[in-house]
Amino acid sequence: MARIFVAVRLPAPMAGTLTRLTERLAGRIADVKWVVEENRHFTLRFFGELDEPAFERAVSAARAVTEVTTRFTLEVTGLGTFPETGRPRVVWAGVGAGREELLALASRLEAAFRAAELGGADRPFAPHLTLGRFRDPNSAPRRGRARPPAVPRQAVPEIRGVLAEAVLAPEVLRVDSVALIESRLSPAGPSYRDREVLPLAGGATP
């Protein structure tokens, strides 16, 4: 059994730009566990534990989609939080141009996985790139899970103000493949390994 998810990886230059951004944010926003540079990605579908036959069905289903999906470009821009109101749990970077193409890709993958009897997603797909998660430094994490969020209510306006002031110039990502990735958990945090990388179809980039 392996923990598997489907994602679009980031190129090294874009990942580096986001690292410099989160380093600046870390000096102004406390108690956030920032995603390490090599782990940043757009999650398209999280499966959880899959045995080998189920993994092979996931690969076949995804390949049927990628073979007929044309490469496209995706603009990463803007910052926000989940939830959008109340105490935040996640800091994310948003999506501009290319959003509809990413939504369509995720939708086609979801339909293919359902047809392959791999179940449905836990929640609707929301295009975003997770940069960090808030944590409670006084609370021990549960086994295999990140520390629970505990943002003081009085700190919320300042956090949202910092994110509103931060500048994330649009970064353009060429989406030319989809990866099925294995996630391994450890006390130091998750590590990711590409199990299968599926190229998208050729053709002119929109």
N, C-alpha and C positions, 0 to 999 in steps of 0.2 A: 504493500500500500504506500502511496505517496501523496503529499499535498500538492495539488496541481492548480494553476490558474493560467489564463490566456491573456496575453498583453502585447502592447506595442512598446518596444524598447526605445530609449533615447540615445541619440548619438553623443559621443563624448563631449564635443564642444558645448552642446546645449546643457548637458548635465553639469558641466563645469560652471556655466553661467548661473545656473540655479543654486549651485553650492555657494558661490560668492554672495548671492542674494540672501540665502538662509543664514550665512555667517553674519551678515549685517542685522538681520531680524533677530538673531539669537542674542545680540547685545541689548535688545530693547524689549523682548518678550520672554518671560521666564517660564520654566517648567514645560518646555516643549521637547519631545524627542524627535529630532529631525531625521528624515530618511537619508541614509548614507547615499553618496553620489551614485555608486554602481547599482543601487537597487531601485532607482527611480524609473517609473514606467506608467503607461496608461493601462489599467486593468480593464479588460473587456468582459471577462467572465471568471469567477472564482468557483472551483468545484469542491474544494476540500479533499478528503481522502478518496483516491481512485485505485482500484486494483489494476493489474496490467491489461486484462481484456477491456476494461472500461476506458483505460488510457488510450488503447489502440483505436477504439471507436471514436474517442474525442479527436484524435489525430485525423482519422479518415473524414469525419464530419467537417472539421475545420479546413482540411485541404479542399474539399468540394466547394467551399465558399471562397477561399483565397484564389483558387484557379480561375474564378470568373469575376474577381474584384480588381478593378484597375487601381494602380498606384495613385496616391494623391498627396497633397501637401496639407499640413495642419499648422495653424498659428497658435502658439502658446502665449497667452497674454492675460494680465490682470490677476489679482489675488482675492481670496475670499475665505470663508469658513463654513463648515458644517457643524451645527445647523446655522442658518443665516441669521437667526435671532436667538436671544438667550445666551447661555454659556457655551462657548465654542468647544468642539472636541477635535476638529481637524482643520489644518491650514492647507489650502490648495491653490494651485495656479489654474487659471481658466483656459478656455478654448475660444478662439475667434473664427477666422476663415477655416473652412474644412470641417466645421462642427457637424454639418449635415452628413458628410461622407463618413465620418467616424460613427455617428449614430446608425447609419445604414449598415455599416460593417458589423457593428455589435448586434443589430437586430437580425441580420442574416445568420450570424454565428449562433445566436440564441435559438432560432428556429431549427437550425441543423442539429444542435445538441439535444433539443427536445425530441426531434425525430429519431435520434440515435438512442433514445431512452436513457438519457443522462440527467433527467430531471430539469427543473426550471431554476432560474436565478432567484436568489433570496429577495432582491430588490430591483427596481427598474434601473437601467443603465443611465448614469449621469456623467457626461464627459468632464473629467477633471484629472489633475495630476496631484496626488497627495505629496505635500512637502514635509509635513510633520504632524504629530499628534500630541495633544496636551496630556500631562500626567500629574499625579499627586506625589511629590517627593517624599511624603511621610507615609505612603501606603505601599505595602509589598504587593507585587503583581501576583495574580493567580497563575498556576502552572500553564505555560504555553501562551500566556496572554500579556498584552501590554498593560502598563499601569493605568488605572481608571482615571478619567478626567476629573479635575477638581479646581476649576477656575473660579476664584472669588468673584462674586457678582460686581463688586466695585471696580474690578480690573477690566471688565469687558469693554467699556467705552474707550479706554486707552488702547487696548489691543486692536480694536477695530480702527481706531485713529491711526495707529502705526501702519496697519496694512493699507489703509486708504492713501497714506503718504508715500508708501514704498513704490518705487518705479521699477516695473518689469517691462522693458521694451519688448515688443513682439519678437518672438523667436520662431523661425519656420522649421518645421520637421517634415522630412519627406517620408511618408509612410509607405514602405515597400515590402514589409514582411510582418508576420504575426508569429509570436513565439508561444509555445506551451512550456511553461516553466515549473520546475519543482521547487517548493519552498521547504527548507529545513530550519526548524526552530532550535535555538540554543539560548543560554543565559545572556550571551553577548548580542543577541538579536538574530533576525532571520538571515539566512543566506540563500541565494537563488541560483539555480542552474538550468540553463536552457536544455530541455529534453528534445524539442523539435522546433525548427525554425522553418516556416512556410512562406515562400515569397508570394507577393501579390502578382497579378497578371501584368504584363508589360503594357505599353501604350503611352500616349502623351500625358504628362502631368497636368491636371486642370489648373 
